[in-house]
Amino acid sequence: MSEATPPKLFISYSWSSPEHEAWVMDLATRLIESGIDVVLDKWQLDLGHNTIHFMESMVNDPDIKKVAIISDRVYVEKANGKLGGVGTETQIISPEVYKSQTQEKFALVVSELDDQGKPYVPTYYKARLHIDLTDLGRFDKEFERLVRWVFGKPENVRPPIGKPPSYIDETSTSLGTSASASRAIAAIEGGKPSASGALKQYMETFAQNLERFGITRIEGRQFDDQVVESIRDFQPYKDEAIRVFTAVARFRNEVGVADEVHGFFESLLPISYPGANGQGSFERGADNFKFIIYQLYLSILAVMLKNRRFDIAAVMVAQQYYVPPGNYYIDKTMVGSQYFYTNFESLETRDRRLEGKKFSPAGDLLNSLATAPIDMRQIAQAELIMFLRNLFEDGYWYPHSWPYAGRSGAFEIFARAQSKANFEKLRVFFNGVSLEDFKKAVLELAENYSELPRNGGSIYAVGRLTDAHQLGTKP
């Protein structure tokens, strides 16, 4: 229906008192003010007109798409007893109401309750939904329902049918976490006692099933193409994990939640290396897992930084991780977070094969896969934390994401660290280094660190990304 043609509504009611009639007139006026063409006998009928014929014509008029029946005690008594004009109208309306279980032309509007507080509803309208305008506290909400019904614009509309989930497609790999992720998010956001257990089930299912993404070499296909295809197939589950851990960041504040997140990544770390957890030991055989877990670690760290959950982020970054004995590539049982970074040989090989000459093949892939609500700049901010952490720890973490972060200027958490109080919150990431030592090291970094990322010939200035000169200059 065009905006130039307002919907037409016939209001049917029984005269019971001047007060009731005034109530009906006021309701009709409000509906007109809401853009509805109201037909009311008081406005349409002149002396000498046949009221029964008028009511019959209004009910059967094809231009009148909606009929609101105002129901009070008098209306119900007359309708049930087939008395007077209401009784005649009932005989006209009731067959239309009974005709179809899905009829949408008639709606009962209750204006009075009985002695037990129940709405007056005529027999022919029993068991059908109605609009209750008797409660002043809910009047506006119920009036909105009435208006929406007239316009055919219900508040709750079924969403369009989406695409089938990836696990329906037999050609793609399913992680099998969709149901447990939904349960975890609902329990966490609802503050339910089951939240911790639901999160644990999701994380355990994730870790147990991740190896489904293992690669079997296919004759005639480039292995590095298989690596990238596996990484791309995983992306819906990266996005799913971001939703789960965003709920954790926003709604879980109890003691121990940081350890739960840490434990999740501890269960993933061994999968990054060939020979761990049953992975084949062929060269570069786990490159897809290396990137998947590297990307996931940075994404969830970015979630925590974005939501200012430095308590969880600090445990992720500063606390060591246990690696079960028997791993072919890690000869320690406790390692730092720098082990979430490894070399991505397959991606480098692929870039050379395709002559891509990218600043960083891993960074370029990160950038192509970054999606809201965690964009590439937030990932780069998380990677800056890891880069600087390892600078002060004598570890190693190459910041692949920086050339793809966009927008010059300091990252948010460092811009906020102009405040000494905010810088204090960051020190835990950098092994407790003092403000003075941090600034000195960062400002000297470009001169003394030859492997900083470059965009063309320009070294990315860590001093600018951290706003080093301004750190801690305000209370």
Steps between C-alpha positions, in 0.01 A plus 500: 500500500635839402551778752231704317233241585466453877365165623127500569374374839137450607440523876207296627371561854186501713368812666504432876565839659611851410837426660551189286401686185747778585769234550428356156504846341835576663643168375375573147659844512837357605482248216427774248798694633706184438418510129196269494174580317248413774135428413274562801120516503503827697692661217349320201126458584241776468148503646272252326781272375455125551757398764475126427555555129793727587665236717445229241645714223802589712577135577464398136661809344810379306671836567485439874781258571477513881213498751569577867231370738491693830399248765357588843236341723201637305645396165562143621149469647341617175729295279449176695125560526463611139335819623441823306739638247799326660319169469436565132858607449619188680307287252679684220848488654514157667490296175791710370694442822434125496566468127877489528741425780732760353249782445666838539209738438348504850663582833335518843599804706417449868392812685367348825580214740255293706498466881772232480725727294440304180426671168148504365516286185194387299453128445567518127843648566618259773850350473621777269760762579371845590628849578454609862470876556378475860842530668628857496851373564493299176269723299769649277648157420158350423401805296818450296393138440166627373663749263748241376215255435310759293810576291597134474837572663541262796777565748640148475577408141651169403848562357572394142627148448877509496761282340539139618778463762836395366479154657208414271733525202680167483792666320583724799635408840282543807644579840177383664484794741194689375255363757741525795598856398135609496439340841812663645408848372141470627613379844773764533287792387211377715720474810398139551678268747574270208713767324835360611406144407358606164819694419713202602300268276543737205875532554549125542300424186699762310838357607399138445362559152752751366711224350216432257663780303812291451623492140540190287723565205316475168694388196524773240414786738740751646530435872510872582163539323362228728634689803324822401178314414500334844556836669213657307270208584573564869394866498132452604629335818744786564204739477297271725780498758511881492127505587548254785797681654338840451220371723763384749668841495177690554306281740737280703683666786542215743840387629654233280357598163843615380639156585219339297598704193868424561420129528322510166807631319721262696299214347556641150870580516635147436292473182710776344797270466541188284515180698273630775168330575530260210587753230719372220864598519546586129652836421262795552223248580352722767530837329125539485476434875787738567317783328154408634618503861718808449204686347261377770737600781539854363124529437400402853775715649357786290153423642633536853686822424197648324281425803773617741523159663869544579467238774428227242741644241781510755459132586494412130823693438703466821413157638692198371339204322546130570597279208464121554823301455560335165461797270750476215569871477466629857747354746361693798197430713435866585523768231406865459232652281759565227445139393172604342718660236687274257634524147249450219714324240210402276377857471849628416543222242164582345580871474826420321327252270231752406750789494277693737787690661283589797636693800390201705306202358370420849399861559332518160298187578410635845377817335287319241331296776441778754130558566291709738490542792879443512661688216857496380607800707385327820693188400806716431464661843498154660806405297681814611448384859653162413789659309591733787445227759766289331728799458521526879501120549777427248249301299393537139176603334498659156204741459358385165183706533643852530526585128131415463366684805400817314462845659816656637535602860516323833295193580218566746643337812825695461321826423310450827830426675583870496348456843745351748215302654421339165866427426521318833232261371721416201822429691391144574530425128863614496641318801444800728741730315502857628350786301844656445660175380202425275515839330876481456487156344216584266651828379833329424338200334490620137873572502609175662248246367555422133209257465217740567223480237540729204248655264714542195818655631353651816538330834183497704569735789424329827532837668204628301289186550550526876496881518816447705583868565158551663490184714440572867503877456161544669368382836 
